Amino acid sequence: MSRKKIKLAYITNDSARKTTYKKRTKGLVKKVRELTTLFGIEAFAIIYSPDFGSQPEFWKLREENCRKELKKVMLESLSGEGILQSLNSMDLNELGRLVKQNLTDIDDRVRVLTQASRY
């Protein structure tokens, strides 16, 4: 079965436009994720829509890249170089989770080392 050709034109119905935007965004992110997997490259997509918000959406497609960037921001803030005020609330939440995870890992490591030193 082949797909029907669609006429590319502005969608006047708001709910249909938003639904189509979400579906196409999801498809685009999937394609970029597949490219990163197939070719072993690091990539991300910037999706900008003036209709649904003034800020562009950044889709990080590799978990490692996101973690590396957040670690870099965390270390820069600890050294006084980073500016946390420039981050949006979603990035700040992710940074908070990363800090909590690092503190948990440190606590676990300290617990293991203190138990090992008792023996």
DARACOR-V327458 format. One record per backbone hydrogen bond with DSSP energy under -0.5 kcal/mol. NH is the residue of the N-H (numbers start at 0). CO is the residue of the C=O. E is the energy in kcal/mol with one decimal. If there is no record, write none. Layout:
BEGIN
nh=NH co=CO e=E
nh=NH co=CO e=E
END
This chain:
BEGIN
nh=7 co=5 e=-0.6
nh=8 co=6 e=-0.8
nh=11 co=9 e=-0.7
nh=13 co=11 e=-0.5
nh=16 co=12 e=-2.5
nh=17 co=13 e=-2.6
nh=18 co=14 e=-2.2
nh=19 co=15 e=-2.5
nh=20 co=16 e=-2.5
nh=21 co=17 e=-2.4
nh=22 co=18 e=-2.3
nh=23 co=19 e=-2.8
nh=24 co=20 e=-2.5
nh=25 co=21 e=-2.3
nh=26 co=22 e=-2.3
nh=27 co=23 e=-2.6
nh=28 co=24 e=-2.6
nh=29 co=25 e=-2.0
nh=30 co=26 e=-2.2
nh=31 co=27 e=-2.3
nh=32 co=28 e=-2.4
nh=33 co=29 e=-2.3
nh=34 co=30 e=-2.2
nh=35 co=31 e=-2.2
nh=36 co=32 e=-1.8
nh=37 co=33 e=-3.0
nh=38 co=34 e=-2.3
nh=39 co=35 e=-1.0
nh=40 co=35 e=-0.6
nh=44 co=58 e=-1.6
nh=46 co=44 e=-0.6
nh=46 co=56 e=-2.8
nh=47 co=45 e=-0.6
nh=51 co=48 e=-0.6
nh=56 co=46 e=-3.3
nh=58 co=44 e=-2.6
nh=58 co=56 e=-0.6
nh=59 co=57 e=-0.8
nh=60 co=42 e=-0.9
nh=62 co=60 e=-0.5
nh=65 co=61 e=-1.8
nh=66 co=62 e=-2.5
nh=67 co=63 e=-2.8
nh=68 co=64 e=-2.5
nh=69 co=65 e=-2.5
nh=70 co=66 e=-2.7
nh=71 co=67 e=-2.3
nh=72 co=68 e=-2.4
nh=73 co=69 e=-2.7
nh=74 co=70 e=-2.8
nh=75 co=71 e=-2.5
nh=76 co=72 e=-2.4
nh=77 co=73 e=-2.1
nh=78 co=74 e=-1.7
nh=79 co=76 e=-0.7
nh=80 co=75 e=-2.3
nh=81 co=75 e=-1.7
nh=83 co=81 e=-0.6
nh=85 co=82 e=-0.9
nh=86 co=83 e=-1.4
nh=91 co=87 e=-2.3
nh=92 co=88 e=-2.2
nh=93 co=89 e=-2.1
nh=94 co=90 e=-2.5
nh=95 co=91 e=-2.4
nh=96 co=92 e=-2.2
nh=97 co=93 e=-2.3
nh=98 co=94 e=-2.4
nh=99 co=95 e=-2.5
nh=100 co=96 e=-2.5
nh=101 co=97 e=-2.4
nh=102 co=98 e=-2.5
nh=103 co=99 e=-2.4
nh=104 co=100 e=-2.5
nh=105 co=101 e=-2.3
nh=106 co=102 e=-2.6
nh=107 co=103 e=-2.5
nh=108 co=104 e=-2.2
nh=109 co=105 e=-2.6
nh=110 co=106 e=-2.4
nh=111 co=107 e=-2.3
nh=112 co=108 e=-2.4
nh=113 co=109 e=-2.5
nh=114 co=110 e=-2.1
nh=115 co=111 e=-2.2
nh=116 co=112 e=-1.7
nh=117 co=113 e=-0.8
nh=118 co=114 e=-0.7
nh=118 co=115 e=-0.6
END
